[in-house]
Amino acid sequence: MSEEEKEFDEIRELGSSTIENRRGNSIHCLTIVGQIEGHQILPPETKSTKYEHVLPQLAAIEESADIDGLLVLLNTVGGDIEAGLGIAEMIAGMSKPTVSLVLGGGHSIGVPLAVAAKRSIIAPSAAMTIHPVRLTGVVIGVSQTYDYFAKIQERIVEFVMRGSDVKRDKFIEMMLRTGELAADVGTVLYGEEAVEAGLIDEVGGLSDALRWLHNEIDKARE
């Protein structure tokens, strides 16, 4: 199999590719789209990102001498909390320059994924939904269940606080806001609103994300 065939296969199967520019900077592009699949396999008709595919990719990117930076393209409705947080922690723990670009949507667990990178950018038309933790399936109606929910929610809040400039009280207020979503509790932020709230660093597009990455890579080389 030729190098071009390998690259095409990687894009088709994993939604990722490595690109190199004339300056010699090599950037890996990783897409996180659809629903984040965790321990339960989603139906085949559901567009999903599998965490067991993403985690080893991130480890390989961090260790590769041929890759200088990471671009994460986000368009996700959310999904499994622990899988999403696991991916977010991997991105946050990387030493190489990382930038996230929210396109379309970065909803639910997509919020921690967006702020995990060293720089976060959102497209003007993109949206982000902040809401409390919810669980599908059988729920045991005991106090321990509510304590467990509270602990999961606290993990998400703490991660977002570390990766953004949003104030804790503001974030929790947006998470628990009533009257904005028709059949739910929470808040939807669009483009500039996400930046004004301190959640995302700037409004922009692909060229802005790549420009930031190249600048950081050049600084590291100097």
N, C-alpha and C positions, 0 to 999 in steps of 0.2 A: 504494500500500500504506500503510495506516494505521500509526501508531506502535506500537499494540498488536500488529498483525500482524507487524511487523518484529521486535519483541521475542520473540514466540512462535517465529518462524522462527529467531532466534539461539539460543534455548534448544534447539530441536529439532536444529539442525544442528551447533552448536558446544558445547552444554552450558554456556552462560554467559548471564548476565543482569546488568543493573545495577538496583539497588534504592535508593530514597531514602526516608529516614525523616522524621518531622515536625520534627526538628531541622535538617533541610537537609543532612545528611550523605549523600553518594552513595557506595555501595559496590558494586564489581563482584564478582560471584560466578563463579568459574571452577571447573569440575569436571575432575578428571583421574582417569579410571576405566579399568578393564580393563587392557589391555596397552599399553605405550607403543610406538607404531609408529615405526620409524626409517626407514632407507633401503630396507628391504624391505617391500612391501605385504603385510599380513596377510590371511588368508582372510576373506571377507565375513561369515561366521558368528561371527567373533571380535570381541568388544567391545573397541574400541581408542580410544586418544587419539592423534591425529596431530600430531606436533611442528610441521609446517608450518602448522597451524591455530593452535596455541597461541602460538608465538613472535611473530607480528605482533600478536596480541591484547594480549600483554604490553607490547609497544612502544607500542601505541595507548593502553593504560590509563595508562602512565607519563606520556605527553604530554598526555592529556586534562585540560582545566581543569574538566570536569564530573564527574570521578571523584576521590574523596578517599582511598579505600582499597581493598585487595584481599583477598577471602576465597577461599582455595583449599581445595576439598573433595576429599580424597584417598581413593580406594578402588581401589588398583591392585595387580596381581600382579607388577609390574615390567615388564621389556621391554628395548628397545634402550638400551645404556649411554650412548652418545654423545648420543642424542636426549634421554634423561632428564637427563643432566648439563647439556646445553644449556639445557633449560627451567629447571632448578634455578639455573643461573648467572644467567639473566635475572631470576628472582624475587629472588635475593639482591642483584642490582645495582639494584633499584628504590629510589627515595627515599621513596615513599609508604608509609604503614603497611601491612604485610602480615601475615596470619595464616593458618596452615595448620591444618586440622582433619582428622585421620585417622579415617575411618569404615570399619569393616569390616576393611580391611587397607592397610598401606603397606609392601609387601614389596619386597625386592631394591633396585632403583634408586629405589623409592618412599621409601627412607630419606633419601637426599639431598634429594629433593623436599620431604619433610616438614620438614627442618631448614633449608631455604633461606629460609623466611619469617622475619620479625623475631620472631614469636611462634609457637610450635608447641603444639598441643593434640591430645590423643588421647582418643577415647571409651573408657569403661571396658571395653567388650567388643572393642575393636579389637586387631589383632595386627600385629606388624612382624617380618619375617624378615630376619636378617643372615647373609649367606653369601659365600663367595669368588666371584670373577668366573668365569663359565663361558662357553663359546663353542660354538655349534652349527655344523654343516657340516664342511668339510674342514679339518683341522688338520695343519700340517706339523711333523713331529717333530724340530725342531732347537732349539738353545739360544735362538735369537733369538725364537722363539715364546713361550717361558717368560719371557724378559725383557720382552716386550710385555705379557703377562698381568700381570706384577708392576707395570709402570708404570701400567697402567689401574687396578689395584687401589689403588695409591698415590694416584692422583688422587681416587678415591672417598673414601679414608680422610682425606685432607687437607681435602676439602670438608666432610665430616661434622665434623671437628675444628673448623673455622671456625664452623660453624653451630649447635653444641651444646656442652654441658658434659661430654660423655662423655670419659673418659680414653683416650688412644691405645692403651695396652696393653690396657685393658679391651675396647675395641671390636675390636681384632684377635683377642683371645682368644675373644670371642663369635663372630666371623666363622669361626674355624677350629675351633670346638668339635666334638668327635665324641660320638656316643652320644645326642644329643638328637633329631635328625631321623632318621626311619627309613631313608631311602635317600639321605642327603645329609650335608654338613658345614655346621654353622652353628647359629644360635640363633633361637628364636621368643620375642619379648617381648610381653606383653599389658598394655594400659592402664597401670596403676600401675608395673609392672616397667620399662617404657620411661622413665618419669619418674625412678624410683629409680636407673637406670643413667646418668642425665644426658643421655639422648638427646633427650627431649621435655620441654618446659617444665612442662606441667600436664595433669592429667586433667580433662576437661570435655566440654561439648557446644556446640551452636550458639549458645545464648544467651551462653556465656562468650566465644566467639570474637567475636561481634558487640559485646559490651560492651567488650572490649579495644580493638577497632578504633575504636569511637566515642570512647572516652577518649583515644586517641592522636590522633585527628582534632581533637578539641576542644582538646587541648594545643597542637597545631600552630597552630591559629587564634588562641589566646591569645598 
